[in-house]
Structures are given as structure tokens and as C-alpha cells.
């Protein structure tokens, strides 16, 4: 941009902030290795050591490239206790560089991952998932005690009921609860709906939930030991999916949203109760948590990429400093959306 002076000469105006950021982003993206890093971070957060393993890089070299990408605003960080995890930034609609970043990421996402990298990615996910399974296998009998360290269902279950009422689903509808814990809310679902599925990757926890529901003499619950993908492969389709304080135990939250969406019928609902970000790193050892809560924008982003539309959000502060967020999403292309 130029400004014309009285003598018809021109003076260059200093580069705008947007131009500087755009130049920085272009320079950062003009490197094959950094393209690979952004491809790996497509939907997940990884620590430095995890990225070193996936990309087969020495830590100093990786740290240099992460610094370049961070300075250009192409990666963001989140703290998990004493560890720093890297992810792609959530794209703000008001940012002048949003369209550029989105186009860049869309192009990068078309690139195939090397088979060796895919294997390393899968191994990290498996290790995360196995860590969670091992914790609940060992501590199934102490589930309620551990859960009470953070929150209890009684502190927000009334809000869950209210959100379910908003769906206006008929009694003949089908529902699935992923990670039903000891089965308290599972019983409510089985009473309210015609057919219910209980899905858990911990056989020990699933057995406890089944014992409780058996005492309630409920015969419309199917118990499945496995992950959401296992239910997808069984062609299970439901009108309502409930995930209550489960996501922070999941190895890949973005993948969880994708598989959960596949379980929903068109117009079906997904109800998430989850922790907001916190710095209480003791929950990793005491409660088996993988993640220290999530930004609401992260959940919204994962939902959007899984073809889910946000319908209602609630945020509840607890006396012990934790905050609970509840989100009701609906599978897109519906005829009877809920209005805010």
C-alpha cells in the first residue's frame, strides 16, 4: 500500500500486522518436515516425546521446528500437568488469517501418512488406552471413591435430565451410554427408553454396572465390552448417546467424536458431560485421567468435524474448584432442531 505525497513521489507504508503474520506463516509452512508435523497434528494433541517417536526425530530438531510453527501461529500448546502437548490452533472466525490457515490445513490433510508413522501413531493411542483400562481394572471397586475426589453425578445429573428432555425423544427411542461407571444413570436411561446399550472398555466396570442393573430387574440393556468403534462395526445406531465424565480417559478425543457420530441416527443427539481445563495434575495418578479437562472450543471443534451441531451448553462451577461443562449436540440434517 502506498501513500501519494505532494511531489507525486511515494512512500511505503510499514507492513501491516496481518501481512507480517501471513509472511511468517508462509515461511513456516514452506518446509517438508513441518508439513509432516502439521499433518500428524490433524486432530490430536501430542507431547514432544510422542512426536519424536512418531516422526523418528531427535528432540532438539523437533523443538526447533515446533518453535517456528508456534511463532507463526500454526501450532498451539496445552499444559497437562508437567507436560506440554502440541496441537493445531482453534481457528478464530474473526482472524484475518483464518481462511489462509484453513486452506493450508485442508491441503495438508489430503496428504497420506507414511505407513510407519501410522503404526507409531496407533501404538501411542494403544498405550494411552491401555493405561486407562489398567487403571480401572485395578481400581474398579474404588470407582465411586475416586470419582468423588472430583465430582459426583448428584451435583449435575438434574442438568443432564433437562438436556435429555430437550431432545423430545419418544420412549421408544434407543440410547447408548459410553463408560457407564457403576450404572446409576444407565438405569435411568433403561427406564426412559425402549432399548439401551452400555459400552465400556473395562470389563471390570461393565460387570459392576451389569450387577446394579440386574438388581433393578431391567432387561432392555445390552452390555458390550469394547470401544465406540466396536459398536460401529456392529452397526449399532441410536437416537441418543451419553458420555458422562469419560472423555478425559479417552486416548484420542477427536476419534471418539468421529466414532460416536457414526453411532447416531440422522437427527440423533450426543450429550457430553466433561471437565473444563484445570491444573489438578494429581487426578492422573488418583483417578486415571489422561487429560486435564478440555476447552469448550475444543469440544465444539471436534463435534463440528464429526458432523454434529451444537444445540445447548451449560457450565457448572463446583466447590472444589473444578468446573463441569455439558454439551448437547445433534447429528446434522435434522428436521426438528432445538432452538437456543
C-alpha positions as YAML, in Angstrom:
chain: A
units: angstrom
residues:
- id: 1
  name: UNK
  ca: [0.00, 0.00, 0.00]
- id: 2
  name: UNK
  ca: [1.41, 3.41, -0.99]
- id: 3
  name: UNK
  ca: [0.59, 6.98, 0.07]
- id: 4
  name: UNK
  ca: [0.92, 9.73, -2.60]
- id: 5
  name: UNK
  ca: [2.82, 12.87, -1.47]
- id: 6
  name: UNK
  ca: [2.56, 16.43, -2.80]
- id: 7
  name: UNK
  ca: [5.51, 15.98, -5.19]
- id: 8
  name: UNK
  ca: [3.91, 12.81, -6.62]
- id: 9
  name: UNK
  ca: [6.63, 10.65, -5.05]
- id: 10
  name: UNK
  ca: [5.58, 7.62, -2.99]
- id: 11
  name: UNK
  ca: [6.39, 6.44, 0.50]
- id: 12
  name: UNK
  ca: [5.97, 2.82, 1.50]
- id: 13
  name: UNK
  ca: [3.68, 2.33, 4.47]
- id: 14
  name: UNK
  ca: [5.04, -0.16, 7.08]
- id: 15
  name: UNK
  ca: [3.85, -3.74, 6.61]
- id: 16
  name: UNK
  ca: [0.59, -4.38, 8.43]
- id: 17
  name: UNK
  ca: [0.35, -6.89, 11.25]
- id: 18
  name: UNK
  ca: [-1.73, -9.25, 9.07]
- id: 19
  name: UNK
  ca: [0.86, -9.14, 6.28]
- id: 20
  name: UNK
  ca: [3.64, -9.90, 8.75]
- id: 21
  name: UNK
  ca: [1.76, -12.88, 10.18]
- id: 22
  name: UNK
  ca: [0.92, -14.14, 6.69]
- id: 23
  name: UNK
  ca: [4.56, -13.92, 5.62]
- id: 24
  name: UNK
  ca: [5.61, -15.74, 8.80]
- id: 25
  name: UNK
  ca: [3.01, -18.47, 8.24]
- id: 26
  name: UNK
  ca: [4.06, -18.95, 4.62]
- id: 27
  name: UNK
  ca: [7.70, -19.23, 5.63]
- id: 28
  name: UNK
  ca: [6.89, -21.71, 8.42]
- id: 29
  name: UNK
  ca: [4.81, -23.90, 6.10]
- id: 30
  name: UNK
  ca: [7.50, -23.94, 3.39]
- id: 31
  name: UNK
  ca: [9.27, -26.94, 4.87]
- id: 32
  name: UNK
  ca: [8.51, -30.63, 4.22]
- id: 33
  name: UNK
  ca: [9.20, -31.71, 7.80]
- id: 34
  name: UNK
  ca: [6.96, -29.02, 9.28]
- id: 35
  name: UNK
  ca: [4.23, -30.10, 6.84]
- id: 36
  name: UNK
  ca: [4.55, -33.61, 8.30]
- id: 37
  name: UNK
  ca: [4.24, -32.23, 11.84]
- id: 38
  name: UNK
  ca: [1.06, -30.36, 10.95]
- id: 39
  name: UNK
  ca: [-0.31, -33.50, 9.26]
- id: 40
  name: UNK
  ca: [0.29, -35.57, 12.40]
- id: 41
  name: UNK
  ca: [-1.44, -32.89, 14.49]
- id: 42
  name: UNK
  ca: [-4.53, -33.05, 12.27]
- id: 43
  name: UNK
  ca: [-6.92, -33.95, 15.09]
- id: 44
  name: UNK
  ca: [-4.91, -34.81, 18.18]
- id: 45
  name: UNK
  ca: [-2.55, -33.40, 20.79]
- id: 46
  name: UNK
  ca: [0.86, -34.96, 21.30]
- id: 47
  name: UNK
  ca: [3.73, -34.35, 23.67]
- id: 48
  name: UNK
  ca: [7.24, -33.67, 22.40]
- id: 49
  name: UNK
  ca: [8.49, -37.18, 23.12]
- id: 50
  name: UNK
  ca: [5.44, -38.68, 21.40]
- id: 51
  name: UNK
  ca: [6.06, -36.53, 18.33]
- id: 52
  name: UNK
  ca: [9.75, -37.50, 18.37]
- id: 53
  name: UNK
  ca: [8.70, -41.15, 18.27]
- id: 54
  name: UNK
  ca: [6.04, -40.67, 15.56]
- id: 55
  name: UNK
  ca: [8.32, -38.65, 13.29]
- id: 56
  name: UNK
  ca: [11.53, -40.50, 14.22]
- id: 57
  name: UNK
  ca: [13.27, -37.22, 15.09]
- id: 58
  name: UNK
  ca: [15.75, -36.12, 17.72]
- id: 59
  name: UNK
  ca: [14.20, -33.80, 20.30]
- id: 60
  name: UNK
  ca: [16.38, -30.72, 19.58]
- id: 61
  name: UNK
  ca: [15.48, -30.83, 15.88]
- id: 62
  name: UNK
  ca: [11.79, -31.27, 16.59]
- id: 63
  name: UNK
  ca: [11.80, -28.49, 19.19]
- id: 64
  name: UNK
  ca: [13.27, -26.10, 16.62]
- id: 65
  name: UNK
  ca: [10.52, -26.83, 14.11]
- id: 66
  name: UNK
  ca: [7.79, -26.59, 16.76]
- id: 67
  name: UNK
  ca: [9.14, -23.19, 17.77]
- id: 68
  name: UNK
  ca: [8.93, -21.97, 14.17]
- id: 69
  name: UNK
  ca: [5.37, -23.27, 13.79]
- id: 70
  name: UNK
  ca: [4.35, -21.81, 17.14]
- id: 71
  name: UNK
  ca: [5.74, -18.37, 16.25]
- id: 72
  name: UNK
  ca: [3.71, -18.48, 13.02]
- id: 73
  name: UNK
  ca: [0.53, -19.39, 14.91]
- id: 74
  name: UNK
  ca: [0.27, -22.78, 13.18]
- id: 75
  name: UNK
  ca: [0.51, -24.81, 16.39]
- id: 76
  name: UNK
  ca: [-0.79, -24.16, 19.88]
- id: 77
  name: UNK
  ca: [0.11, -25.69, 23.23]
- id: 78
  name: UNK
  ca: [-1.81, -27.06, 26.17]
- id: 79
  name: UNK
  ca: [-0.36, -27.98, 29.55]
- id: 80
  name: UNK
  ca: [-1.14, -31.39, 31.03]
- id: 81
  name: UNK
  ca: [0.44, -31.37, 34.48]
- id: 82
  name: UNK
  ca: [4.17, -31.04, 33.93]
- id: 83
  name: UNK
  ca: [3.92, -31.89, 30.23]
- id: 84
  name: UNK
  ca: [3.30, -29.65, 27.23]
- id: 85
  name: UNK
  ca: [1.14, -31.01, 24.43]
- id: 86
  name: UNK
  ca: [1.08, -29.54, 20.93]
- id: 87
  name: UNK
  ca: [-1.98, -29.27, 18.70]
- id: 88
  name: UNK
  ca: [-3.27, -27.23, 15.84]
- id: 89
  name: UNK
  ca: [-4.80, -23.91, 16.88]
- id: 90
  name: UNK
  ca: [-8.55, -23.49, 17.02]
- id: 91
  name: UNK
  ca: [-9.26, -21.17, 14.12]
- id: 92
  name: UNK
  ca: [-10.96, -17.95, 15.22]
- id: 93
  name: UNK
  ca: [-13.52, -16.73, 12.71]
- id: 94
  name: UNK
  ca: [-12.60, -13.10, 13.37]
- id: 95
  name: UNK
  ca: [-8.94, -13.63, 12.49]
- id: 96
  name: UNK
  ca: [-7.90, -12.25, 9.08]
- id: 97
  name: UNK
  ca: [-5.69, -15.33, 8.58]
- id: 98
  name: UNK
  ca: [-8.40, -17.91, 9.27]
- id: 99
  name: UNK
  ca: [-9.14, -18.58, 5.61]
- id: 100
  name: UNK
  ca: [-5.45, -18.99, 4.82]
- id: 101
  name: UNK
  ca: [-4.85, -21.35, 7.74]
- id: 102
  name: UNK
  ca: [-7.96, -23.37, 6.95]
- id: 103
  name: UNK
  ca: [-6.96, -23.72, 3.30]
- id: 104
  name: UNK
  ca: [-3.44, -24.71, 4.35]
- id: 105
  name: UNK
  ca: [-4.68, -27.35, 6.79]
- id: 106
  name: UNK
  ca: [-7.21, -28.69, 4.26]
- id: 107
  name: UNK
  ca: [-4.42, -29.14, 1.72]
- id: 108
  name: UNK
  ca: [-2.12, -30.79, 4.25]
- id: 109
  name: UNK
  ca: [-4.87, -33.18, 5.33]
- id: 110
  name: UNK
  ca: [-5.07, -34.57, 1.79]
- id: 111
  name: UNK
  ca: [-1.52, -35.88, 2.13]
- id: 112
  name: UNK
  ca: [-1.20, -39.57, 3.07]
- id: 113
  name: UNK
  ca: [0.70, -40.56, 6.19]
- id: 114
  name: UNK
  ca: [3.68, -42.88, 5.90]
- id: 115
  name: UNK
  ca: [2.74, -46.43, 6.98]
- id: 116
  name: UNK
  ca: [5.49, -46.45, 9.61]
- id: 117
  name: UNK
  ca: [4.15, -43.20, 11.07]
- id: 118
  name: UNK
  ca: [0.63, -44.65, 11.14]
- id: 119
  name: UNK
  ca: [1.98, -47.63, 13.08]
- id: 120
  name: UNK
  ca: [3.70, -45.37, 15.60]
- id: 121
  name: UNK
  ca: [0.54, -43.26, 15.98]
- id: 122
  name: UNK
  ca: [-1.54, -46.36, 16.63]
- id: 123
  name: UNK
  ca: [0.98, -47.59, 19.19]
- id: 124
  name: UNK
  ca: [0.75, -44.34, 21.18]
- id: 125
  name: UNK
  ca: [-3.05, -44.48, 21.13]
- id: 126
  name: UNK
  ca: [-2.97, -48.10, 22.26]
- id: 127
  name: UNK
  ca: [-0.60, -47.27, 25.12]
- id: 128
  name: UNK
  ca: [-2.83, -44.40, 26.27]
- id: 129
  name: UNK
  ca: [-5.94, -46.57, 26.09]
- id: 130
  name: UNK
  ca: [-4.28, -49.50, 27.86]
- id: 131
  name: UNK
  ca: [-3.16, -47.20, 30.66]
- id: 132
  name: UNK
  ca: [-6.78, -46.19, 31.24]
- id: 133
  name: UNK
  ca: [-8.03, -49.79, 31.07]
- id: 134
  name: UNK
  ca: [-5.34, -50.95, 33.52]
- id: 135
  name: UNK
  ca: [-6.31, -48.22, 35.97]
- id: 136
  name: UNK
  ca: [-10.00, -49.13, 36.01]
- id: 137
  name: UNK
  ca: [-9.26, -52.86, 36.12]
- id: 138
  name: UNK
  ca: [-7.16, -52.29, 39.22]
- id: 139
  name: UNK
  ca: [-9.46, -49.74, 40.84]
- id: 140
  name: UNK
  ca: [-12.96, -50.79, 39.75]
- id: 141
  name: UNK
  ca: [-14.03, -51.40, 43.35]
- id: 142
  name: UNK
  ca: [-12.93, -47.87, 44.28]
- id: 143
  name: UNK
  ca: [-14.62, -46.14, 41.32]
- id: 144
  name: UNK
  ca: [-17.09, -44.11, 43.39]
- id: 145
  name: UNK
  ca: [-14.39, -43.11, 45.86]
- id: 146
  name: UNK
  ca: [-12.09, -41.89, 43.09]
- id: 147
  name: UNK
  ca: [-14.89, -40.13, 41.21]
- id: 148
  name: UNK
  ca: [-15.93, -38.29, 44.38]
- id: 149
  name: UNK
  ca: [-12.48, -36.68, 44.51]
- id: 150
  name: UNK
  ca: [-13.55, -34.59, 41.51]
- id: 151
  name: UNK
  ca: [-17.34, -34.59, 41.33]
- id: 152
  name: UNK
  ca: [-20.40, -36.73, 41.87]
- id: 153
  name: UNK
  ca: [-23.27, -37.30, 39.47]
- id: 154
  name: UNK
  ca: [-25.70, -35.86, 42.01]
- id: 155
  name: UNK
  ca: [-24.10, -32.43, 41.51]
- id: 156
  name: UNK
  ca: [-25.20, -32.15, 37.88]
- id: 157
  name: UNK
  ca: [-27.41, -35.14, 36.95]
- id: 158
  name: UNK
  ca: [-30.51, -32.92, 37.10]
- id: 159
  name: UNK
  ca: [-28.97, -30.83, 34.31]
- id: 160
  name: UNK
  ca: [-28.36, -33.97, 32.26]
- id: 161
  name: UNK
  ca: [-32.02, -34.89, 32.65]
- id: 162
  name: UNK
  ca: [-33.05, -31.42, 31.49]
- id: 163
  name: UNK
  ca: [-30.91, -31.67, 28.37]
- id: 164
  name: UNK
  ca: [-32.33, -35.10, 27.56]
- id: 165
  name: UNK
  ca: [-35.85, -33.66, 27.89]
- id: 166
  name: UNK
  ca: [-34.93, -31.00, 25.33]
- id: 167
  name: UNK
  ca: [-34.44, -33.72, 22.72]
- id: 168
  name: UNK
  ca: [-38.13, -34.67, 22.97]
- id: 169
  name: UNK
  ca: [-37.19, -38.23, 22.06]
- id: 170
  name: UNK
  ca: [-40.05, -40.75, 22.42]
- id: 171
  name: UNK
  ca: [-39.98, -43.61, 24.91]
- id: 172
  name: UNK
  ca: [-39.41, -45.99, 22.00]
- id: 173
  name: UNK
  ca: [-36.05, -44.35, 21.23]
- id: 174
  name: UNK
  ca: [-32.73, -46.14, 21.62]
- id: 175
  name: UNK
  ca: [-29.78, -44.91, 23.68]
- id: 176
  name: UNK
  ca: [-26.18, -45.82, 24.43]
- id: 177
  name: UNK
  ca: [-24.05, -44.79, 27.39]
- id: 178
  name: UNK
  ca: [-20.32, -44.96, 26.85]
- id: 179
  name: UNK
  ca: [-18.44, -45.61, 30.07]
- id: 180
  name: UNK
  ca: [-21.49, -46.04, 32.35]
- id: 181
  name: UNK
  ca: [-19.42, -46.32, 35.52]
- id: 182
  name: UNK
  ca: [-21.39, -48.17, 38.18]
- id: 183
  name: UNK
  ca: [-24.59, -47.88, 36.16]
- id: 184
  name: UNK
  ca: [-26.50, -45.19, 38.06]
- id: 185
  name: UNK
  ca: [-27.57, -43.16, 35.05]
- id: 186
  name: UNK
  ca: [-27.76, -46.27, 32.90]
- id: 187
  name: UNK
  ca: [-30.76, -47.33, 34.98]
- id: 188
  name: UNK
  ca: [-32.48, -44.03, 34.27]
- id: 189
  name: UNK
  ca: [-31.89, -44.46, 30.55]
- id: 190
  name: UNK
  ca: [-33.26, -48.01, 30.60]
- id: 191
  name: UNK
  ca: [-36.41, -46.83, 32.37]
- id: 192
  name: UNK
  ca: [-36.89, -43.91, 29.97]
- id: 193
  name: UNK
  ca: [-36.09, -45.58, 26.63]
- id: 194
  name: UNK
  ca: [-37.01, -48.80, 24.89]
- id: 195
  name: UNK
  ca: [-33.55, -50.17, 24.20]
- id: 196
  name: UNK
  ca: [-30.23, -49.19, 25.79]
- id: 197
  name: UNK
  ca: [-26.61, -50.19, 25.16]
- id: 198
  name: UNK
  ca: [-23.88, -49.99, 27.81]
- id: 199
  name: UNK
  ca: [-20.39, -49.78, 26.31]
- id: 200
  name: UNK
  ca: [-17.15, -49.86, 28.30]
- id: 201
  name: UNK
  ca: [-13.56, -50.84, 27.53]
- id: 202
  name: UNK
  ca: [-13.15, -52.03, 31.14]
- id: 203
  name: UNK
  ca: [-14.68, -55.47, 31.71]
- id: 204
  name: UNK
  ca: [-14.47, -54.91, 35.46]
- id: 205
  name: UNK
  ca: [-16.51, -51.70, 35.36]
- id: 206
  name: UNK
  ca: [-19.01, -53.22, 32.93]
- id: 207
  name: UNK
  ca: [-19.58, -56.14, 35.33]
- id: 208
  name: UNK
  ca: [-20.30, -53.73, 38.19]
- id: 209
  name: UNK
  ca: [-22.82, -51.81, 36.07]
- id: 210
  name: UNK
  ca: [-24.49, -55.03, 35.00]
- id: 211
  name: UNK
  ca: [-24.83, -56.23, 38.59]
- id: 212
  name: UNK
  ca: [-26.54, -52.98, 39.56]
- id: 213
  name: UNK
  ca: [-28.96, -53.03, 36.63]
- id: 214
  name: UNK
  ca: [-29.77, -56.70, 37.27]
- id: 215
  name: UNK
  ca: [-30.88, -55.76, 40.78]
- id: 216
  name: UNK
  ca: [-33.21, -53.19, 39.19]
- id: 217
  name: UNK
  ca: [-34.74, -56.04, 37.10]
- id: 218
  name: UNK
  ca: [-34.12, -54.29, 33.79]
- id: 219
  name: UNK
  ca: [-33.99, -56.49, 30.71]
- id: 220
  name: UNK
  ca: [-33.64, -53.93, 27.91]
- id: 221
  name: UNK
  ca: [-29.89, -53.28, 28.27]
- id: 222
  name: UNK
  ca: [-27.22, -54.79, 26.05]
- id: 223
  name: UNK
  ca: [-23.72, -54.81, 27.54]
- id: 224
  name: UNK
  ca: [-20.76, -54.53, 25.16]
- id: 225
  name: UNK
  ca: [-17.12, -54.73, 26.20]
- id: 226
  name: UNK
  ca: [-15.08, -52.54, 23.88]
- id: 227
  name: UNK
  ca: [-14.60, -49.12, 22.30]
- id: 228
  name: UNK
  ca: [-17.06, -46.99, 20.29]
- id: 229
  name: UNK
  ca: [-15.51, -48.35, 17.10]
- id: 230
  name: UNK
  ca: [-16.55, -51.87, 18.18]
- id: 231
  name: UNK
  ca: [-20.16, -50.69, 18.39]
- id: 232
  name: UNK
  ca: [-19.79, -49.04, 14.97]
- id: 233
  name: UNK
  ca: [-18.61, -52.32, 13.43]
- id: 234
  name: UNK
  ca: [-21.69, -54.00, 14.91]
- id: 235
  name: UNK
  ca: [-23.86, -51.49, 13.01]
- id: 236
  name: UNK
  ca: [-25.42, -50.15, 16.18]
- id: 237
  name: UNK
  ca: [-27.49, -46.99, 15.61]
- id: 238
  name: UNK
  ca: [-29.06, -44.97, 18.42]
- id: 239
  name: UNK
  ca: [-31.11, -41.83, 18.94]
- id: 240
  name: UNK
  ca: [-29.13, -40.68, 21.99]
- id: 241
  name: UNK
  ca: [-25.51, -41.13, 23.03]
- id: 242
  name: UNK
  ca: [-24.41, -40.18, 26.54]
- id: 243
  name: UNK
  ca: [-20.79, -39.70, 27.59]
- id: 244
  name: UNK
  ca: [-20.56, -38.71, 31.24]
- id: 245
  name: UNK
  ca: [-17.07, -37.82, 32.52]
- id: 246
  name: UNK
  ca: [-15.47, -40.21, 30.04]
- id: 247
  name: UNK
  ca: [-13.63, -38.07, 27.50]
- id: 248
  name: UNK
  ca: [-10.71, -37.25, 29.81]
- id: 249
  name: UNK
  ca: [-9.99, -41.01, 29.93]
- id: 250
  name: UNK
  ca: [-10.03, -41.40, 26.13]
- id: 251
  name: UNK
  ca: [-6.76, -41.79, 24.21]
- id: 252
  name: UNK
  ca: [-7.98, -39.85, 21.17]
- id: 253
  name: UNK
  ca: [-10.90, -37.47, 21.92]
- id: 254
  name: UNK
  ca: [-11.20, -36.40, 18.26]
- id: 255
  name: UNK
  ca: [-11.50, -40.02, 17.16]
- id: 256
  name: UNK
  ca: [-14.07, -40.57, 19.93]
- id: 257
  name: UNK
  ca: [-16.28, -37.86, 18.42]
- id: 258
  name: UNK
  ca: [-15.96, -39.38, 14.94]
- id: 259
  name: UNK
  ca: [-16.95, -42.86, 16.08]
- id: 260
  name: UNK
  ca: [-19.72, -41.56, 18.33]
- id: 261
  name: UNK
  ca: [-21.21, -39.63, 15.43]
- id: 262
  name: UNK
  ca: [-21.25, -42.84, 13.38]
- id: 263
  name: UNK
  ca: [-23.34, -44.47, 16.11]
- id: 264
  name: UNK
  ca: [-26.04, -41.79, 15.85]
- id: 265
  name: UNK
  ca: [-29.01, -41.91, 13.57]
- id: 266
  name: UNK
  ca: [-29.55, -38.79, 11.45]
- id: 267
  name: UNK
  ca: [-31.04, -36.26, 13.85]
- id: 268
  name: UNK
  ca: [-29.78, -38.20, 16.87]
- id: 269
  name: UNK
  ca: [-28.26, -36.48, 19.90]
- id: 270
  name: UNK
  ca: [-24.95, -36.69, 21.71]
- id: 271
  name: UNK
  ca: [-24.78, -35.49, 25.31]
- id: 272
  name: UNK
  ca: [-21.33, -34.81, 26.76]
- id: 273
  name: UNK
  ca: [-20.61, -34.06, 30.43]
- id: 274
  name: UNK
  ca: [-16.96, -33.20, 30.85]
- id: 275
  name: UNK
  ca: [-14.46, -31.21, 32.90]
- id: 276
  name: UNK
  ca: [-13.27, -27.79, 31.86]
- id: 277
  name: UNK
  ca: [-9.48, -27.26, 31.81]
- id: 278
  name: UNK
  ca: [-7.82, -27.44, 35.23]
- id: 279
  name: UNK
  ca: [-4.36, -27.76, 36.72]
- id: 280
  name: UNK
  ca: [-5.02, -30.55, 39.22]
- id: 281
  name: UNK
  ca: [-2.42, -32.97, 37.87]
- id: 282
  name: UNK
  ca: [-2.91, -35.36, 40.81]
- id: 283
  name: UNK
  ca: [-6.01, -36.75, 39.03]
- id: 284
  name: UNK
  ca: [-3.73, -38.55, 36.57]
- id: 285
  name: UNK
  ca: [-2.48, -40.89, 39.29]
- id: 286
  name: UNK
  ca: [-5.51, -40.84, 41.60]
- id: 287
  name: UNK
  ca: [-8.30, -41.07, 39.00]
- id: 288
  name: UNK
  ca: [-6.63, -42.45, 35.90]
- id: 289
  name: UNK
  ca: [-7.21, -39.28, 33.85]
- id: 290
  name: UNK
  ca: [-5.30, -38.86, 30.59]
- id: 291
  name: UNK
  ca: [-6.35, -35.22, 30.01]
- id: 292
  name: UNK
  ca: [-6.80, -32.35, 32.45]
- id: 293
  name: UNK
  ca: [-10.16, -31.25, 31.06]
- id: 294
  name: UNK
  ca: [-10.90, -29.55, 27.75]
- id: 295
  name: UNK
  ca: [-11.57, -26.10, 26.40]
- id: 296
  name: UNK
  ca: [-15.23, -25.79, 25.32]
- id: 297
  name: UNK
  ca: [-13.96, -24.65, 21.92]
- id: 298
  name: UNK
  ca: [-12.09, -27.95, 21.54]
- id: 299
  name: UNK
  ca: [-15.27, -29.95, 22.06]
- id: 300
  name: UNK
  ca: [-17.13, -27.69, 19.65]
- id: 301
  name: UNK
  ca: [-14.38, -28.14, 17.05]
- id: 302
  name: UNK
  ca: [-14.34, -31.93, 17.33]
- id: 303
  name: UNK
  ca: [-18.13, -32.02, 17.19]
- id: 304
  name: UNK
  ca: [-18.23, -29.86, 14.06]
- id: 305
  name: UNK
  ca: [-15.70, -32.04, 12.25]
- id: 306
  name: UNK
  ca: [-17.85, -35.08, 13.21]
- id: 307
  name: UNK
  ca: [-20.95, -33.56, 11.57]
- id: 308
  name: UNK
  ca: [-22.53, -32.60, 14.90]
- id: 309
  name: UNK
  ca: [-24.32, -29.32, 15.56]
- id: 310
  name: UNK
  ca: [-24.24, -27.62, 18.96]
- id: 311
  name: UNK
  ca: [-27.73, -27.26, 20.44]
- id: 312
  name: UNK
  ca: [-27.23, -26.35, 24.10]
- id: 313
  name: UNK
  ca: [-24.33, -25.71, 26.51]
- id: 314
  name: UNK
  ca: [-24.22, -25.44, 30.29]
- id: 315
  name: UNK
  ca: [-21.35, -24.67, 32.66]
- id: 316
  name: UNK
  ca: [-21.43, -25.53, 36.37]
- id: 317
  name: UNK
  ca: [-18.86, -24.48, 38.96]
- id: 318
  name: UNK
  ca: [-18.11, -26.90, 41.79]
- id: 319
  name: UNK
  ca: [-17.00, -26.01, 45.31]
- id: 320
  name: UNK
  ca: [-13.71, -27.87, 44.97]
- id: 321
  name: UNK
  ca: [-12.61, -25.64, 42.09]
- id: 322
  name: UNK
  ca: [-13.49, -27.93, 39.20]
- id: 323
  name: UNK
  ca: [-15.94, -26.82, 36.54]
- id: 324
  name: UNK
  ca: [-18.27, -29.13, 34.62]
- id: 325
  name: UNK
  ca: [-19.42, -28.41, 31.06]
- id: 326
  name: UNK
  ca: [-22.42, -30.07, 29.47]
- id: 327
  name: UNK
  ca: [-22.99, -30.03, 25.72]
- id: 328
  name: UNK
  ca: [-25.90, -31.30, 23.68]
- id: 329
  name: UNK
  ca: [-25.03, -31.94, 20.04]
- id: 330
  name: UNK
  ca: [-27.28, -33.11, 17.23]
- id: 331
  name: UNK
  ca: [-26.35, -35.02, 14.10]
- id: 332
  name: UNK
  ca: [-26.79, -32.66, 11.16]
- id: 333
  name: UNK
  ca: [-29.55, -32.71, 8.52]
- id: 334
  name: UNK
  ca: [-32.32, -32.82, 11.12]
- id: 335
  name: UNK
  ca: [-35.93, -31.77, 10.67]
- id: 336
  name: UNK
  ca: [-36.65, -30.81, 14.27]
- id: 337
  name: UNK
  ca: [-33.68, -28.86, 15.63]
- id: 338
  name: UNK
  ca: [-33.69, -27.46, 19.16]
- id: 339
  name: UNK
  ca: [-33.53, -23.68, 19.24]
- id: 340
  name: UNK
  ca: [-31.49, -21.79, 21.81]
...
